[in-house]
Amino acid sequence: MAKKSTKPTDTPPDTTKAAQATPADAPSVDPPSEGVNSGAFSTEERPAQIPPEESFGNDQEAFGSGTWHNGKKITSLYGTDGARNSWAYISGMGWKKFEPDHNSAVAAFTIVAGMAENKNRTVNIKLENNRITEMYVW
């Protein structure tokens, strides 16, 4: 009686070449095109467009639309044990408080700002009533 070979093979015996992953199957690291909903997030959960290229004057902020400040750097962070008390030092602007409406928003702003400061990334921030209400990190 012949002995059956038990040596390992390069691929499992039931795997065919068609079932193996190809580079075309690999996920892309590029974000989806503007206006394309990838299905991962609803449009309410992610930014709809890139922020404005230049800041608007203070007259815009008077109407509640806020003012964008682009190309800034976060150089320091400050927080205390007080609820919703987190601040960022924005280059050329000084200390700005994160909008304290929600605990989770303050925590998210602080985490994103910490990453921006640590990696020395450029940020675009929107100020309303001298508080950071939106932030993009590039």
C-alpha positions in Angstrom: 0.0 0.0 0.0 1.4 3.4 -1.0 1.9 5.9 1.7 0.0 9.2 1.2 2.3 12.3 1.1 1.8 14.6 4.2 4.3 17.3 3.1 2.9 20.9 3.3 2.2 22.7 0.0 2.5 26.4 -0.8 -1.2 26.9 -1.0 -4.0 24.9 0.5 -5.1 22.1 -1.8 -8.7 23.5 -2.2 -7.5 27.0 -3.2 -7.6 27.9 -6.8 -5.8 30.7 -8.4 -9.1 32.5 -9.1 -10.0 32.5 -5.4 -6.7 34.1 -4.4 -6.6 37.9 -3.8 -5.3 40.0 -6.6 -3.9 43.6 -6.4 -7.2 44.8 -7.9 -9.1 43.4 -4.9 -6.9 45.3 -2.4 -8.6 48.3 -0.8 -7.5 51.8 -2.0 -6.0 54.2 0.5 -7.2 57.1 -1.5 -10.5 58.8 -0.2 -13.5 58.5 -2.5 -14.0 61.3 -5.0 -15.8 64.4 -3.9 -19.6 63.8 -3.9 -19.3 60.0 -3.9 -20.9 58.3 -1.0 -18.7 55.3 -0.1 -21.4 53.9 2.1 -19.1 53.8 5.2 -20.6 57.0 6.5 -23.8 58.9 5.8 -23.4 62.4 4.4 -24.4 63.9 7.8 -21.4 62.1 9.5 -18.6 63.4 7.3 -17.6 66.7 5.9 -19.5 67.6 2.7 -16.8 69.8 1.2 -13.4 71.3 1.8 -13.5 74.4 4.0 -13.2 77.9 2.4 -9.7 78.9 1.1 -9.6 82.2 3.0 -11.1 83.5 6.2 -14.1 85.7 6.1 -14.2 89.0 7.9 -15.7 89.5 11.4 -18.9 90.7 9.7 -19.6 87.1 8.7 -19.2 86.0 12.3 -21.7 88.6 13.5 -24.4 86.7 11.5 -23.6 83.4 13.2 -21.7 81.8 10.3 -18.3 81.9 12.0 -14.9 82.8 10.6 -12.5 80.3 9.0 -8.8 80.6 9.8 -6.7 78.4 7.5 -3.1 77.2 7.4 -2.6 77.5 11.2 -0.6 75.3 13.6 -1.6 74.1 17.0 1.5 74.6 19.3 0.1 73.7 22.7 -3.0 72.2 24.5 -4.4 73.0 27.9 -7.1 71.4 30.0 -8.2 71.2 33.6 -10.3 68.7 35.5 -13.3 71.0 34.9 -16.0 69.7 32.6 -15.6 70.6 29.0 -12.6 72.8 29.7 -10.1 72.2 26.9 -8.0 74.8 25.0 -5.6 75.0 22.0 -2.9 77.6 21.3 -3.3 78.5 17.7 -0.3 80.1 16.0 -0.8 83.8 15.5 -4.1 83.7 17.3 -3.4 82.7 20.9 -5.5 80.4 23.2 -8.9 79.3 21.8 -11.4 77.2 23.7 -13.2 74.3 22.1 -16.9 74.8 21.9 -18.2 73.2 25.2 -21.7 72.1 24.1 -21.1 68.4 24.4 -18.6 66.2 26.3 -17.9 64.0 23.3 -17.3 67.0 21.0 -14.7 68.5 23.4 -13.0 65.1 23.7 -12.9 64.6 20.0 -11.6 68.1 19.4 -8.9 67.5 22.0 -7.8 64.2 20.5 -7.7 65.6 16.9 -5.8 68.7 18.1 -3.4 66.6 20.0 -2.6 64.6 16.9 -2.2 67.8 14.9 0.2 69.3 17.5 2.1 66.0 17.8 2.5 65.5 14.0 3.0 69.3 13.3 0.1 69.3 10.9 -1.7 72.3 9.4 -5.2 73.0 10.6 -8.1 75.0 9.4 -10.4 76.1 12.2 -13.8 77.8 12.3 -14.4 80.2 15.2 -17.8 81.3 16.4 -18.0 83.5 19.5 -14.2 83.1 19.8 -14.5 79.4 20.3 -13.5 76.5 17.9 -16.6 74.9 16.4 -15.0 73.1 13.5 -11.5 71.9 12.7 -9.9 70.2 9.7 -6.4 68.7 10.0 -4.3 68.2 6.9 
